[in-house]
Amino acid sequence: MAKQLLTSLAVASIFLTSSPASASYREAAYVTTLYSDATYTTVVGHIYPDCGLRYIQYHLVGTYSYFGTDEFVGYCTENGWEPL
């Protein structure tokens, strides 16, 4: 019984260490440009990413609007920014 339990734990540890949940952190980051209206001509603000240890936090500079475009700028990883 104890040998079977140890074998099961060994097999489980192999699967857990190779699972996506334990993989390195990497998340896409975007800069959003905000416009005053649907013509997309007058820029009123930007939303910029800040890379943390295992998260991205976005902050607004200017005025928020429902009209915006996103631009992919790189990846936030556990080691900091990974540019394009």
C-alpha positions, 0 to 999 in steps of 0.5 A: 500500500505504501509503495503504491502511494509513493508511486502515485505521488511520484507520477502526480508530481511529474504531471504537476511540474509539467502542467501549464499552471506552473509554466512561466508567466507571460501575458500580452500587453496593449496600449489603448488610444482613446478618441473623442468620438467615432471619427477617431480623429481627436485623441483624448487619452491613453491607457498604458500598461505597467508590468508587475511580478505576475500581473499587468496593471493599466493606468489612464492618462487623459480622458476615458472614452468608449472609442479606442484602438489597441496596439500590441506593445509586448509581453509582461513576464515574471522577469519584466518586459519582453518587447516585440 
